[in-house]
């Protein structure tokens, strides 16, 4: 038979790790700001994602950089200034 202390240690470790992860997620959620869409004439008129991709699509003048997610739903991450 196993001792109670030997069984308790992994459970306590798991609970502590889960609590720490939960706390980090709450802090991130409360402090994270979505990237803003500039408040200028070019961006003011755009209300649909396809308009964004006219300039920011692959191979365009102001294409998204390599680190940008491949998601083409701009307003799911970016918000208006």
C-alpha positions in Angstrom: 0.0 0.0 0.0 1.2 3.5 -0.7 1.5 6.1 2.0 -0.9 9.0 2.1 1.9 11.6 1.9 3.2 10.0 -1.3 -0.2 10.4 -3.0 -0.8 13.9 -1.6 2.3 15.4 -3.1 1.4 15.1 -6.8 -2.1 16.3 -6.1 -0.9 19.4 -4.3 1.6 20.0 -7.1 -1.1 19.8 -9.7 -3.4 22.1 -7.8 -0.7 24.7 -7.3 0.3 24.5 -11.0 -3.3 24.8 -12.1 -3.8 27.8 -9.7 -0.7 29.5 -11.1 -1.8 29.0 -14.7 -5.3 30.3 -13.9 -3.9 33.4 -12.2 -1.6 34.1 -15.2 -4.5 33.8 -17.6 -6.6 36.2 -15.6 -3.7 38.8 -15.5 -3.1 38.4 -19.2 -6.8 38.8 -20.0 -7.1 42.0 -17.8 -3.9 43.6 -19.1 -3.9 42.6 -22.8 -4.8 45.4 -25.3 -5.9 44.5 -28.8 -3.8 46.2 -31.6 -5.5 49.5 -32.7 -6.4 50.3 -36.3 -5.0 53.7 -37.1 -7.4 56.6 -37.1 -6.6 58.0 -40.6 -8.4 58.4 -43.9 -7.2 55.2 -45.3 -8.3 53.1 -42.4 -11.4 55.1 -41.4 -13.3 54.0 -44.6 -12.5 50.3 -44.2 -15.3 48.3 -42.5 -14.8 44.9 -44.0 -11.7 42.6 -43.9 -11.4 42.4 -47.7 -10.7 46.1 -47.7 -7.8 45.6 -45.2 -6.3 42.9 -47.4 -6.2 45.3 -50.4 -3.1 46.9 -48.7 -2.1 44.3 -46.1 -2.6 41.1 -48.1 0.2 38.9 -49.3 2.4 40.6 -51.9 0.8 44.0 -51.3 2.6 47.3 -50.6 2.0 47.1 -46.8 1.8 43.4 -46.4 1.6 41.8 -43.0 5.0 40.7 -41.6 6.0 37.1 -41.2 5.1 37.0 -37.5 1.5 38.0 -38.2 -1.1 35.2 -37.8 -2.6 33.9 -41.1 -6.1 34.8 -39.9 -7.9 37.1 -42.4 -10.5 38.2 -39.9 -8.8 41.5 -39.0 -11.5 42.7 -36.6 -11.4 39.6 -34.5 -8.1 40.9 -33.1 -7.7 44.6 -34.1 -10.0 47.3 -32.8 -10.6 50.9 -34.0 -8.8 53.7 -32.3 
